[in-house]
Amino acid sequence: MARITVEDCLVNVNNRFGLIHLAAKRVRQLRKGAEPLVVCKNKDIVVSLREIAAGKVFPVNREDENSRIEAIREPISEELPEQTAEESPDEVQGDQEAMPEEE
C-alpha cells in the first residue's frame, strides 16, 4: 500500500498551512456525506489527503470565486422588474378574503 506524504500534497497546494485548511474542510464535507473522489478504505483525513495529492481537490482563489459570482449576478439583476414610486410593498394587496371574526 502506498503511503501519502505531505510533499505529495504540496505539489497542488502552496503551503502547509493552506494544506491543513483544505484537508480539514474536505474532511468536514466527507463526514457530512460527500462522496469520496478516490477509491480507498482509509479514514476521512487520509482520503482527503489522497484527493488533494491526486489533484481532485484544490483551493479556489477568492478573486476567481468573486468574478464567477459577479458573472452569475449580472443576468439576474437585468430580469428583475423595476418597482415604481407609486407601488410600495405595503400598499400592494393580493386577493385576500376577509375572514369573519369568531365570537
C-alpha positions in Angstrom: 0.0 0.0 0.0 1.4 3.4 -1.0 1.7 6.0 1.7 0.5 9.5 1.2 3.0 12.2 2.2 2.8 16.0 2.7 5.2 16.5 -0.1 2.8 14.7 -2.5 0.0 17.2 -1.5 2.3 20.3 -1.6 2.6 19.9 -5.3 -1.1 21.1 -5.6 -1.2 23.5 -2.6 1.1 26.4 -2.0 2.0 25.9 1.7 1.4 23.6 4.7 -1.0 26.0 6.3 -3.2 26.0 3.2 -3.0 22.3 3.0 -4.2 21.8 6.6 -7.2 24.1 6.0 -8.1 22.5 2.7 -7.8 19.0 4.1 -9.9 19.9 7.2 -12.6 21.4 5.0 -12.7 18.3 2.9 -12.9 16.1 5.9 -16.0 18.0 7.1 -17.6 17.6 3.7 -16.9 13.8 3.7 -18.3 13.5 7.2 -21.5 15.3 6.1 -22.0 12.7 3.4 -20.0 13.8 0.4 -18.8 11.1 -1.9 -15.0 10.4 -1.9 -13.3 11.2 -5.2 -10.7 8.5 -4.9 -11.2 4.8 -4.1 -9.6 3.8 -0.8 -10.7 2.4 2.5 -9.0 4.8 4.8 -10.1 7.3 7.4 -11.5 10.6 6.2 -8.3 12.6 6.7 -6.3 10.1 4.6 -9.0 10.1 1.9 -8.9 13.9 1.8 -5.1 14.0 1.5 -5.2 11.4 -1.3 -7.8 13.5 -3.1 -5.5 16.6 -2.8 -2.5 14.7 -3.9 -4.4 13.3 -6.9 -5.4 16.9 -7.9 -9.1 16.2 -7.5 -9.5 18.7 -4.6 -7.8 22.0 -4.8 -8.0 25.5 -3.3 -10.0 28.2 -5.1 -8.7 31.7 -5.3 -11.0 34.3 -3.8 -10.6 36.6 -6.8 -11.7 33.8 -9.2 -14.6 32.9 -6.9 -15.8 36.6 -6.7 -15.6 37.0 -10.5 -17.7 33.9 -11.0 -20.3 35.2 -8.5 -20.4 38.6 -10.3 -20.9 36.8 -13.7 -23.8 34.9 -12.2 -25.4 38.0 -10.7 -25.4 40.2 -13.8 -28.1 38.4 -15.8 -30.4 38.0 -12.7 -30.3 41.8 -12.0 -31.5 42.6 -15.5 -34.5 40.3 -15.3 -36.0 41.8 -12.1 -38.9 44.2 -12.7 -38.4 47.7 -11.5 -40.6 49.0 -8.7 -42.2 52.4 -9.4 -42.6 55.0 -6.7 -46.3 54.6 -6.9 -46.1 50.9 -5.8 -44.9 50.2 -2.4 -44.9 46.7 -0.8 -47.2 47.9 1.9 -49.8 49.1 -0.5 -49.9 46.0 -2.7 -52.6 43.7 -1.6 -53.4 40.3 -3.0 -56.8 38.7 -3.4 -57.3 38.1 0.3 -60.8 37.4 1.6 -61.8 38.9 4.8 -62.2 36.3 7.5 -65.2 36.6 9.8 -64.3 37.1 13.4 -65.3 34.3 15.7 -67.5 35.1 18.7 
